[in-house]
Amino acid sequence: MTKFVVCIESINYANRGNWFIFDKAITFKGDGGKLRRQISELIK
């Protein structure tokens, strides 16, 4: 699967460093941990 972007609230929010995109690895700060794990399961 190729890389993809998960939008949280807005591009401005993302540009403040609150998301990081990696190949098959998505990391969120704060409350996004559960969502990150769900996405990780989906893209395996």
N, CA, C and O atoms as a GROMACS GRO file, in nm:
protein
  176
    1MET      N    1   0.084  -0.119   0.000
    1MET     CA    2   0.000   0.000   0.000
    1MET      C    3   0.088   0.125   0.000
    1MET      O    4   0.193   0.128   0.064
    2THR      N    5   0.045   0.225  -0.071
    2THR     CA    6   0.123   0.347  -0.078
    2THR      C    7   0.096   0.436   0.042
    2THR      O    8   0.006   0.409   0.122
    3LYS      N    9   0.175   0.539   0.054
    3LYS     CA   10   0.158   0.634   0.164
    3LYS      C   11   0.026   0.709   0.147
    3LYS      O   12  -0.020   0.729   0.035
    4PHE      N   13  -0.033   0.749   0.258
    4PHE     CA   14  -0.153   0.831   0.250
    4PHE      C   15  -0.158   0.926   0.368
    4PHE      O   16  -0.090   0.908   0.468
    5VAL      N   17  -0.239   1.028   0.353
    5VAL     CA   18  -0.245   1.134   0.453
    5VAL      C   19  -0.376   1.125   0.529
    5VAL      O   20  -0.482   1.106   0.469
    6VAL      N   21  -0.368   1.139   0.660
    6VAL     CA   22  -0.486   1.145   0.744
    6VAL      C   23  -0.503   1.289   0.791
    6VAL      O   24  -0.418   1.343   0.862
    7CYS      N   25  -0.613   1.350   0.751
    7CYS     CA   26  -0.640   1.487   0.793
    7CYS      C   27  -0.704   1.485   0.932
    7CYS      O   28  -0.796   1.406   0.956
    8ILE      N   29  -0.659   1.568   1.020
    8ILE     CA   30  -0.715   1.570   1.156
    8ILE      C   31  -0.819   1.680   1.167
    8ILE      O   32  -0.938   1.651   1.182
    9GLU      N   33  -0.778   1.806   1.160
    9GLU     CA   34  -0.873   1.916   1.169
    9GLU      C   35  -0.859   2.006   1.047
    9GLU      O   36  -0.958   2.042   0.983
   10SER      N   37  -0.736   2.042   1.016
   10SER     CA   38  -0.709   2.129   0.903
   10SER      C   39  -0.562   2.121   0.868
   10SER      O   40  -0.482   2.068   0.945
   11ILE      N   41  -0.528   2.173   0.753
   11ILE     CA   42  -0.387   2.176   0.714
   11ILE      C   43  -0.308   2.260   0.813
   11ILE      O   44  -0.194   2.226   0.845
   12ASN      N   45  -0.366   2.368   0.860
   12ASN     CA   46  -0.295   2.452   0.956
   12ASN      C   47  -0.262   2.375   1.083
   12ASN      O   48  -0.152   2.388   1.137
   13TYR      N   49  -0.356   2.295   1.131
   13TYR     CA   50  -0.333   2.213   1.250
   13TYR      C   51  -0.218   2.117   1.223
   13TYR      O   52  -0.127   2.102   1.305
   14ALA      N   53  -0.223   2.053   1.108
   14ALA     CA   54  -0.119   1.958   1.071
   14ALA      C   55   0.016   2.026   1.061
   14ALA      O   56   0.118   1.972   1.104
   15ASN      N   57   0.017   2.146   1.004
   15ASN     CA   58   0.144   2.216   0.985
   15ASN      C   59   0.210   2.255   1.116
   15ASN      O   60   0.329   2.286   1.117
   16ARG      N   61   0.136   2.254   1.225
   16ARG     CA   62   0.196   2.283   1.354
   16ARG      C   63   0.270   2.161   1.410
   16ARG      O   64   0.321   2.167   1.522
   17GLY      N   65   0.276   2.052   1.337
   17GLY     CA   66   0.356   1.938   1.378
   17GLY      C   67   0.277   1.834   1.455
   17GLY      O   68   0.335   1.753   1.527
   18ASN      N   69   0.143   1.835   1.441
   18ASN     CA   70   0.062   1.740   1.517
   18ASN      C   71   0.036   1.610   1.442
   18ASN      O   72  -0.034   1.522   1.493
   19TRP      N   73   0.091   1.594   1.322
   19TRP     CA   74   0.083   1.464   1.257
   19TRP      C   75   0.212   1.435   1.185
   19TRP      O   76   0.285   1.526   1.145
   20PHE      N   77   0.240   1.310   1.169
   20PHE     CA   78   0.358   1.264   1.100
   20PHE      C   79   0.318   1.148   1.009
   20PHE      O   80   0.246   1.058   1.051
   21ILE      N   81   0.364   1.153   0.885
   21ILE     CA   82   0.328   1.048   0.791
   21ILE      C   83   0.453   0.964   0.761
   21ILE      O   84   0.558   1.018   0.726
   22PHE      N   85   0.439   0.835   0.775
   22PHE     CA   86   0.545   0.743   0.738
   22PHE      C   87   0.484   0.634   0.651
   22PHE      O   88   0.362   0.618   0.647
   23ASP      N   89   0.567   0.562   0.581
   23ASP     CA   90   0.519   0.452   0.500
   23ASP      C   91   0.467   0.343   0.593
   23ASP      O   92   0.545   0.280   0.664
   24LYS      N   93   0.337   0.319   0.592
   24LYS     CA   94   0.270   0.218   0.674
   24LYS      C   95   0.285   0.245   0.824
   24LYS      O   96   0.272   0.152   0.904
   25ALA      N   97   0.311   0.369   0.862
   25ALA     CA   98   0.322   0.400   1.005
   25ALA      C   99   0.272   0.542   1.028
   25ALA      O  100   0.330   0.638   0.978
   26ILE      N  101   0.166   0.555   1.104
   26ILE     CA  102   0.106   0.686   1.129
   26ILE      C  103   0.107   0.711   1.279
   26ILE      O  104   0.061   0.628   1.357
   27THR      N  105   0.158   0.824   1.318
   27THR     CA  106   0.169   0.856   1.460
   27THR      C  107   0.097   0.987   1.489
   27THR      O  108   0.117   1.087   1.421
   28PHE      N  109   0.012   0.985   1.590
   28PHE     CA  110  -0.055   1.106   1.636
   28PHE      C  111  -0.008   1.140   1.775
   28PHE      O  112   0.028   1.052   1.853
   29LYS      N  113  -0.008   1.269   1.806
   29LYS     CA  114   0.014   1.311   1.944
   29LYS      C  115  -0.119   1.312   2.017
   29LYS      O  116  -0.223   1.330   1.955
   30GLY      N  117  -0.115   1.292   2.148
   30GLY     CA  118  -0.234   1.309   2.231
   30GLY      C  119  -0.336   1.199   2.209
   30GLY      O  120  -0.302   1.081   2.205
   31ASP      N  121  -0.463   1.239   2.196
   31ASP     CA  122  -0.574   1.145   2.196
   31ASP      C  123  -0.581   1.059   2.070
   31ASP      O  124  -0.665   0.970   2.062
   32GLY      N  125  -0.494   1.084   1.974
   32GLY     CA  126  -0.499   1.010   1.849
   32GLY      C  127  -0.445   0.868   1.858
   32GLY      O  128  -0.451   0.794   1.760
   33GLY      N  129  -0.393   0.828   1.974
   33GLY     CA  130  -0.329   0.698   1.984
   33GLY      C  131  -0.419   0.582   1.944
   33GLY      O  132  -0.376   0.492   1.872
   34LYS      N  133  -0.543   0.584   1.992
   34LYS     CA  134  -0.635   0.475   1.958
   34LYS      C  135  -0.662   0.473   1.809
   34LYS      O  136  -0.665   0.366   1.748
   35LEU      N  137  -0.684   0.591   1.751
   35LEU     CA  138  -0.708   0.599   1.607
   35LEU      C  139  -0.587   0.548   1.530
   35LEU      O  140  -0.602   0.477   1.430
   36ARG      N  141  -0.468   0.585   1.576
   36ARG     CA  142  -0.347   0.540   1.509
   36ARG      C  143  -0.340   0.388   1.506
   36ARG      O  144  -0.307   0.329   1.404
   37ARG      N  145  -0.373   0.325   1.620
   37ARG     CA  146  -0.366   0.179   1.625
   37ARG      C  147  -0.469   0.117   1.532
   37ARG      O  148  -0.440   0.016   1.468
   38GLN      N  149  -0.589   0.175   1.525
   38GLN     CA  150  -0.691   0.123   1.436
   38GLN      C  151  -0.645   0.131   1.292
   38GLN      O  152  -0.662   0.037   1.215
   39ILE      N  153  -0.585   0.245   1.254
   39ILE     CA  154  -0.536   0.261   1.117
   39ILE      C  155  -0.423   0.163   1.090
   39ILE      O  156  -0.416   0.104   0.982
   40SER      N  157  -0.334   0.145   1.187
   40SER     CA  158  -0.225   0.051   1.168
   40SER      C  159  -0.277  -0.089   1.138
   40SER      O  160  -0.221  -0.160   1.054
   41GLU      N  161  -0.385  -0.128   1.206
   41GLU     CA  162  -0.445  -0.258   1.178
   41GLU      C  163  -0.503  -0.262   1.036
   41GLU      O  164  -0.493  -0.364   0.968
   42LEU      N  165  -0.563  -0.152   0.993
   42LEU     CA  166  -0.627  -0.150   0.862
   42LEU      C  167  -0.527  -0.160   0.747
   42LEU      O  168  -0.558  -0.215   0.642
   43ILE      N  169  -0.405  -0.106   0.768
   43ILE     CA  170  -0.311  -0.099   0.656
   43ILE      C  171  -0.208  -0.210   0.657
   43ILE      O  172  -0.115  -0.209   0.576
   44LYS      N  173  -0.220  -0.305   0.748
   44LYS     CA  174  -0.126  -0.417   0.749
   44LYS      C  175  -0.142  -0.502   0.624
   44LYS      O  176  -0.071  -0.601   0.607
   0.00000   0.00000   0.00000
